[in-house]
């Protein structure tokens, strides 16, 4: 009895996705052309960036400094056929908040196999970053006031607010008093 041939043959996987399929994904998806102009973004990606639509914007509108350089370098790799995963900070155009993201990107090709851009699935890391920072503050700080101020600062990164207020209520819910106001 002969052994089966377990050598891996180089195969090509071609996947055709319609726009409606990408729109309905629960993940953030973005496509760029070779010049770094965003040709598609679904609602999840637009939400991360805090805009109505990223379509038509350049990478320079959502990344700054070293993060922009990294994204451009990674795009060049994809145009040469490389897929990769990396982390950078996106800067929301509306309010300038830096949002850490994980990008899983691969080349986008046409029917003839020519690379025409990049397709990426993006995961927002800001919530995890804030949760980690809150835990660290609670563990390291000893003063209740300092803990509440640190938690307020971190929370504001997720949900911008003008005032955060902590109120104490009596067990019967009839009486209350303000305990903490930030800022």
Secondary structure, 3 states (H helix, E strand, C coil): CCCCCCCCCCCCCCCCCCHHHHHCCCCEEEEEECCCEEEEECHHHHHHHCCCCCCCCEHHHCCCHHHHHHHHHHHHHHHCCCCEEEEEEEECCCCCCEEEEEEEEEEEECCCCCEEEEEEEEEECHHHHHHHHHHHHHHHCCCHHHHHHHHHHHHHHHCCCCCEEEEEECCCCCCEEEEEEEC
